[in-house]
Amino acid sequence: MNGGSAPRNPGPAASPRGAPGRTLAVTGAGGFIAAAVQRLVGPGMRLRGLFRRDDERAGLWRARGHEVVIGSLSDEAALERLVAGADAVLHLAARRGKDDLTASRSVNVEASVLLARTAAAAGVGRLVYVSTISVYAETVAPDGLITEEVTPTGIERLNAYSRTKYEGECALRELSEAGEAPGLTVVRPTNVYGPGGRAWVLDWVARLRRLPVVPGGNAEIDVIHVDDVARGLLLAASAPSATGETLHFGHETVRLADFARGVAQAAGLRAYALPEPLDLLVRAALEYGHRLVRGSRRSTPLLGRRRFSHERARSVLAFTPQISLERGLRHLAEWFGGGCPDPRTTVLRAAS
Ligand SMILES: NC(=O)c1ccc[n+]([C@@H]2O[C@H](COP(=O)([O-])OP(=O)(O)OC[C@H]3O[C@@H](n4cnc5c(N)ncnc54)[C@H](OP(=O)(O)O)[C@@H]3O)[C@@H](O)[C@H]2O)c1
């Protein structure tokens, strides 16, 4: 659990490019965030990635000198190969579907527990579990600011994704405290965008191509660039001070309308927001309609105001995101303009 709030020494091994000479085992290696980790890791740190299929994504890892293990998260033999001799595990794999609680639990909780036990049995020292800020979708902070000290509430009303990500956190924390899992860091990223991002880039572009209107656009969201998340995760995997911590990784608060307009512009599209009174009506209809039809909460609430503190990641890891939204969107525009090259090989250009 989190200790006091005094600043900690990140430790000599901690670096936003990983720790040379160490091996980091990565689940969900074919995904969006893992691609940025792979791109940004410094020379000397070995990566070993778990892929479900031996496709071109796995081939790219091999071509860059990293190891590849093929298998699913519930395949114990594959997990044993993944963690053998590793110093730390970065657990990114997750079932993102929101409607099937049993299926989500089997990946996000049960398979996560299997991974943690397998890693502990292999003597792995550190486990970074990447959770989500949407564990707070039903949580109301009295002053609107949610810190890591706030315990998420209303878990049984969350959608299958957010609920099982939180259940996964709890299960791993319990195991780790009992000495049956490696030293644990839970990271809750906010909304991660960047080239190749599905939820906050490609899905928005597809939606805006169909209807160039941002519904619920006046709601606020916290966004962070994928490269910043990757650097923070590499730090978390190597910083001894992060053990036992729960950390928010977020950066800028922005109106959903402004963010979506920025993404649309980057993709060469136009997007329109609704005037405030109509927008409020639409937000209420979407929020309550979702509850009625799906019986659960949206991952990103459209009503109420909440902000997320990023202070703890700064004090524990000395982690400060570097990529402003303006710069991140500029880079996104270059990516779209260049015909969307493989995000695993394109690097964010230095600030101009
Ligand atoms: N992106 C965001 O905005 C965001 C925000 C907060 C938290 N997160 C968390 O960050 C993590 C990574 O997110 P992401 O955006 O990189 O997601 P992603 O692109 O969907 O990647 C997830 C990866 O997990 C793999 N996977 C799913 N089920 C698996 C299973 N049963 N066995 C093995 N691998 C499995 C998928 O494999 P395939 O490629 O074969 O499908 C995929 O490569 C997730 O845990 C997510 O909850 C993401």
The ligand as an SDF file (V2000), in Angstrom:
LIG
                    3D

 48 52  0  0  0  0  0  0  0  0999 V2000
   -4.8140    2.8410  -24.0500 N   0  0  0  0  0  0  0  0  0  0  0  0
   -5.3310    3.4940  -23.0200 C   0  0  0  0  0  0  0  0  0  0  0  0
   -5.8990    4.6020  -23.1610 O   0  0  0  0  0  0  0  0  0  0  0  0
   -5.2320    2.8990  -21.6310 C   0  0  0  0  0  0  0  0  0  0  0  0
   -5.6500    3.6910  -20.5530 C   0  0  0  0  0  0  0  0  0  0  0  0
   -5.5690    3.1710  -19.2720 C   0  0  0  0  0  0  0  0  0  0  0  0
   -5.0780    1.8980  -19.0660 C   0  0  0  0  0  0  0  0  0  0  0  0
   -4.6990    1.1400  -20.1160 N   0  0  0  0  0  0  0  0  0  0  0  0
   -4.1890   -0.2100  -19.8500 C   0  0  0  0  0  0  0  0  0  0  0  0
   -2.9340   -0.3690  -20.4720 O   0  0  0  0  0  0  0  0  0  0  0  0
   -2.7530   -1.7120  -20.9000 C   0  0  0  0  0  0  0  0  0  0  0  0
   -2.3170   -1.7400  -22.3500 C   0  0  0  0  0  0  0  0  0  0  0  0
   -3.2510   -0.9970  -23.1090 O   0  0  0  0  0  0  0  0  0  0  0  0
   -3.1080   -0.8400  -24.6850 P   0  0  0  0  0  0  0  0  0  0  0  0
   -3.8050    0.4120  -25.0390 O   0  0  0  0  0  0  0  0  0  0  0  0
   -1.7160   -1.0630  -25.1020 O   0  0  0  0  0  0  0  0  0  0  0  0
   -4.0470   -2.0500  -25.1310 O   0  0  0  0  0  0  0  0  0  0  0  0
   -4.0170   -2.9350  -26.4440 P   0  0  0  0  0  0  0  0  0  0  0  0
   -3.3920   -2.2160  -27.5760 O   0  0  0  0  0  0  0  0  0  0  0  0
   -5.4040   -3.4640  -26.5770 O   0  0  0  0  0  0  0  0  0  0  0  0
   -3.0350   -4.1170  -26.0180 O   0  0  0  0  0  0  0  0  0  0  0  0
   -3.4450   -5.1310  -25.1460 C   0  0  0  0  0  0  0  0  0  0  0  0
   -2.6840   -6.3730  -25.5240 C   0  0  0  0  0  0  0  0  0  0  0  0
   -3.1040   -7.4290  -24.6480 O   0  0  0  0  0  0  0  0  0  0  0  0
   -3.1280   -8.5990  -25.4100 C   0  0  0  0  0  0  0  0  0  0  0  0
   -4.0370   -9.5930  -24.7940 N   0  0  0  0  0  0  0  0  0  0  0  0
   -5.3550   -9.4850  -24.5890 C   0  0  0  0  0  0  0  0  0  0  0  0
   -5.8300  -10.6090  -24.0270 N   0  0  0  0  0  0  0  0  0  0  0  0
   -4.7750  -11.4360  -23.8800 C   0  0  0  0  0  0  0  0  0  0  0  0
   -4.6180  -12.7600  -23.3880 C   0  0  0  0  0  0  0  0  0  0  0  0
   -5.6400  -13.4660  -22.9220 N   0  0  0  0  0  0  0  0  0  0  0  0
   -3.3830  -13.3230  -23.4010 N   0  0  0  0  0  0  0  0  0  0  0  0
   -2.3110  -12.6250  -23.8750 C   0  0  0  0  0  0  0  0  0  0  0  0
   -2.4030  -11.3600  -24.3710 N   0  0  0  0  0  0  0  0  0  0  0  0
   -3.6180  -10.7860  -24.3710 C   0  0  0  0  0  0  0  0  0  0  0  0
   -3.6300   -8.1870  -26.7820 C   0  0  0  0  0  0  0  0  0  0  0  0
   -3.1990   -9.1690  -27.6990 O   0  0  0  0  0  0  0  0  0  0  0  0
   -3.6490   -9.1340  -29.2630 P   0  0  0  0  0  0  0  0  0  0  0  0
   -2.8110   -8.0550  -29.8590 O   0  0  0  0  0  0  0  0  0  0  0  0
   -3.3100  -10.4910  -29.7290 O   0  0  0  0  0  0  0  0  0  0  0  0
   -5.1120   -8.8210  -29.2640 O   0  0  0  0  0  0  0  0  0  0  0  0
   -2.9420   -6.8280  -26.9610 C   0  0  0  0  0  0  0  0  0  0  0  0
   -1.7230   -6.9630  -27.6240 O   0  0  0  0  0  0  0  0  0  0  0  0
   -4.0660   -2.4300  -20.6350 C   0  0  0  0  0  0  0  0  0  0  0  0
   -3.9050   -3.1920  -19.4630 O   0  0  0  0  0  0  0  0  0  0  0  0
   -5.0720   -1.3220  -20.4120 C   0  0  0  0  0  0  0  0  0  0  0  0
   -6.0380   -1.7180  -19.4730 O   0  0  0  0  0  0  0  0  0  0  0  0
   -4.7520    1.6080  -21.4080 C   0  0  0  0  0  0  0  0  0  0  0  0
  1  2  1  0
  2  3  2  0
  2  4  1  0
  4  5  1  0
  4 48  2  0
  5  6  2  0
  6  7  1  0
  7  8  2  0
  8  9  1  0
  8 48  1  0
  9 10  1  0
  9 46  1  0
 10 11  1  0
 11 12  1  0
 11 44  1  0
 12 13  1  0
 13 14  1  0
 14 15  2  0
 14 16  1  0
 14 17  1  0
 17 18  1  0
 18 19  2  0
 18 20  1  0
 18 21  1  0
 21 22  1  0
 22 23  1  0
 23 24  1  0
 23 42  1  0
 24 25  1  0
 25 26  1  0
 25 36  1  0
 26 27  1  0
 26 35  1  0
 27 28  2  0
 28 29  1  0
 29 30  1  0
 29 35  2  0
 30 31  1  0
 30 32  2  0
 32 33  1  0
 33 34  2  0
 34 35  1  0
 36 37  1  0
 36 42  1  0
 37 38  1  0
 38 39  2  0
 38 40  1  0
 38 41  1  0
 42 43  1  0
 44 45  1  0
 44 46  1  0
 46 47  1  0
M  CHG  2   8   1  16  -1
M  END
$$$$
